[in-house]
Amino acid sequence: MKTIEAESEQNDFWSDHGAASTKMQELASLKETVSFWETLNERLDILLELINLAISDNDQSFRESAELELPYLTDSLGQEEFKLLLSGEYDKRSAIVTIQAGAGGTDSQDWAEMLFNMYAKWGQLHKRAVQVLNVSYGEDAGYRTVTVQVEGDFAYGYLEKETGVHRLVRQSPFDPNNARHTSFAVVEVIPVASEHSDPVIRNEDIKMDAFRSSGPGGQNVQKVASAVRLTHLPTGIVVSCQTERSQHQNREYAMRILNAKLLAADKERRDKEVADLRGDRVNPEWGNQIRSYVLHPYKQVKDHRTDFVSTDPSAVLDGHIDEFIKAYMVQTLQ
């Protein structure tokens, strides 16, 4: 940390803006880590002092204060334990999450919106900003597809474990007979590209089409062509954005998604080479569901990769998914 601080004081430090920005981000992260451990150490000293006073004075109030301090330390250490399991090349980056409804019409589109809310609430629990980049609304409810950016250190490292097919079993609120329905949605999580260290997309490699955005039910909500579709000609990757009223803003969001998709495609290619050598590659296709959420006839959420189970679907859908993520992290390290 002191080395970077000394470098930042040199006159030529900002001559390479990209390298300097990367260094400053590293410095900010190191300062955050140091601050965390200093605060934790102070709180631990307070806890030990309260315990000693409770024992020496046989005072119930000190014991109660110590019991109130303990959950903070436990939760803080638990979150830091999470980070120690994250050592991937892009784990520390922000994440772009795309949720796509499967076959099944309104029920699946509603399920896609439920998953969006789950990840948005996870972001709130972890004090991470969640920004909607693109939405394609369902006919009667929910989303055909929705793409969001989750900001913050290790957002990708955490949420990358959510990539795959998510299955919902419930009594359909859209069925007049209240029959049981099974719905599917696929979640894709990719790292946000860095403007300083990742490859830059050439303008001549992009084809842009503009069209009118649509809202719920498919109706056009703009008289001008503000929605944007970008095609990366060398790879054929296509992204679109219609969230904002401004074509310029939609293009910016679409470029953000396209950059991330190209980075993910390169990562997938390199991962495939390693996985092919190990013989353990699994594709996140519709048949490979990673988790089932059963709301009827019983209540259970089960991760099919780890067999980790929760009997409280409401809590899971309110964003409490860390135990599922941690179980998968631990399994992949074994």
N, C-alpha and C positions, 0 to 999 in steps of 0.2 A: 504494500500500500504506500509506504514511504517512497519507494522507488518511482512509482507512477506520479505521485505528487511532485517529486523533484523534477521529473521529466516534463510535467505540465507547466513548470515555471520557466522552461527554456524558451527563448525567443522564436525558435523555428518549430515549436511543438505543433502548431496548427498549419504548417506548410502542407502536410498531407491530412486533409480534413477527415477522410474516411478512417484512417488509422487512429487519428486523435480522438474521434468520436467513440471508436471501439474501446480505446484505453479509458476514456472518461466513464463509459458505461461499466467497465470492469471495476473502476475505482468506486463508483457509487454502490455497486454490489458488495464489494469488500467492506465498505463503511457500514452498510446495512447489516452484514454478518457480524462485524465487530460490535456494533450497537446492540444487536440481539443478545450476544453472549454476555456483554457487560450488564445489560438490564436483567438477564436471567440470573447472573451471579449476585446482583444486588437483592433480587427477590428471594433467592435461596438463603442469603445471609439473614434477611428478615424472618424467614420461616424458621431457621435454626434458633434465632433469638427468641421467637415466640414459644418454641417448643421448650427451650431451657427455662424460660420464665414460668411456663405452665407447670413444669416439673418442680422447680425450686419453690415457687410460691403456692403450688397446688391451687392455681386460679383457673376456674372454668372459662372465664372470658378470654384468657390467652389461648386456651385450647381451641375455642371456637374460632378465634382469629386465624390460628394456624390451619384449621380445616378449610377456611375460606380461601387461604392463599394456595393451598395444594392443587386445586383444579387448574389454576393458571399455569403452574409449572408443568403439570402433566400434559396439558394441551400443547404448550409451547414446545416441549421436548418431542411430543408426537409429531408435530409439523416438521421439526428439524430432522427427525428420523426419516420422514418421507423424502426430504431433499437429498439425504445421503444415498438413497436408492436410485436417484436420478443422475446418471452420468453420460447419457447419450449426447451426440453431437449437437442436437438442437433442443435438448430438454429444457434449457433455461429460457427459451423464447416464449413470446406470446403465441396464441393459437388461433387458427381460423377453423370454426366448426360448422359443418354443413349437415343438415338433417333433411332427408328425402323420404317422403311418404311412399310406402309400397302399394301393391295392388290392394284394393279393398275400399276404394272410394272415400266417403266422408269419414268413416271410422279411422282409417289409416291417416288421413289428413289431420284429424283431431289428435291422433296419437303423436304425429310429428310436432304439433304445437305443445303437447304435454311435455315432450322431451326437451323442446326449446325452453320451456318454463323451468324444467328441472336444472338445466345447465345455467340458466340465468340466476336461479336461486343459489346454486353452488357458487357462482361468482360473487353474489352478495355475502355469503357466509365467509368467503376468503378475501373479501375486500378487493375484488378485481372488477374493473369496468368491463361491461359487456355491450358492445356496439353492434347493432344490426346493420349488415352490409347489403343484404338482398333478401327479398321475400317474394314468393309466388303463392298467392292465396288459393285456398281450396274453393270449390263451388259453393258449398253451404257452410263450411266451418273449417278451421285449421289452416294448415299450410301444405301445398304440394312440396315446396322446398323452402328452406330458410338458411341463410348463412350469417354467422356472427363472428366478430373478433373478440376474443377474451384476452384482455391485457394483463401484463404482470409477469414477473419472474416465475419460471417453471410452469406456466399455464399449459404449454404444450406437453411438457414431461408428465404432468398429471393426466390431462384429458386425452392424450394419445391412446391410452388404454381403453377408451370408450369406443374406438373405431370398430364398426361391425354392425350386425343386424340385431335390433332390439324388438322383442315380441311382447305384445300385450293381449291378455285374455280377460274379458270383462262382459258384463251385460251392457249391450249397446244402448246409449242414450238416444240414438237416432233410429232405433228399431221400434216400431209401434207395439210389437209383442215383447219388447225387452229381452230379446233372445241373446244368447251368449255369442260373442264374436271374437275372432282372433285377428289382430292387426299387426302389421310389420312396418318398421321404418329403419333405414340404414343411416348410420352416423359416420361421417368422415372427419378426421381431425388432422390438420396439417400445420407445420410451423410457419409463422410469419417470416417472410423474406427480409433480409437486411439490405438496406440501400447502400451500405458501405462495403460489405464483404461478399455478397452474392452476385452472380452474373446479372448484367443489365440487359433488358429486352430492347432490341433495336426497333425503332419506329417502323422500318420497312418490313418487319416480320409480323406486323399486326394489321388485321383488317377490322374496321369498326363499322357496325351497322346501328342505326338509330331507329327506335320504334316507340309507339305510344305505350305507356305503362298501363297495367290493369290492376283492378282491386278485387275484393271478394266477389265471387260469383262470375268473374271473368269480364266485368264491364270495364270499359276504358275510363280511366280517371284523369287523363291528361289530353288536352286538345293538341298539344305539341309533342313532337317525338323526343321526349327527354330520357327514355330508357335506352340503355346501351348494351350492345352485344359485341364482345371482342373475340376474334379468332386468331390464335397463334399459328401462323401458316406452317412453320417447320414441323410442329408436332400435331396440329389439328385440335389442340385443346381449345374449348369454347367456354367462355364465362359470360354472364349477363348480370346487369344490375338495374333495378327500377325503383329503388327505395326513395331516392330524393327527387325533388322537383327540378333540380338543375342537371342538365346533361353533363356539364363539367364535373359536378360532384359524383354523379353515377359512374363516369369514366374513371375517376380517381379510385373509387371503391372497386370497380371491375379490375383495374390494373393491380390493385393490392391483392385481390383474389388470384389473378393470373400469375403474378410473381410467386405466390405461395404454392400454387399448383405445379409450376415448373420446378420449383425447389423440391417439392414432394416427389415428383416424377423421377428426378435425379436420385433422390434418396432411396426410392423404391427400387430403382435399377441396381444400385449398389447393394442394398439389402438382399435383393433376389440372388445376386451373385454369391453372397455369403450363405444364404439359406439353401441354395441349390447344392452347395458343397456339403452342407450339414444334413440336407434332406428333410428339412422341417418347415417348409414354406406352406402357409395356409392363406387362401384368398378370402377377403371380406365380402363374399358373395351372398346372395339372398338365402341360400341354403345353410350358410354357416352362422346361425344366430349365436350371439355371445351371451345373451341374458334374456330371461323371461320374467315378465311382471304379471302375476296372476291376481286379479281382484275378485274373481268369482269362478268357481264355487267356494274357494278358500283364498286366503291372503298370503302371498309369498312372492319374494323376488329372489331368483336363483341365477347365479352366474355359471354358465355351463363350462367355462374354462377351468374354474377353480373349485366348483361345487359350493362356493360360499353362498349362504342363504340369509335373508332377512325376512322376518315375519311382520314387518311394518312397512308396507308399500307406501303409505302416506308420507312417512319420513323420508324414504328414498326419493319420491317424486318432489319433495320439498328441498332437494339438493344434497341430502346426506348420503353421498356415494363414496366417501373416502375409504371406508372399509373394503368396498369392492375393488377399488383401485389398488389399495395396499396389498390385498390378497393376491392380485394378479402380479404385482411387482415382485413380491416374495417368491411366487411360483416360478417366474421367469429367471430368477437368480439361482434357483436350485439346480 
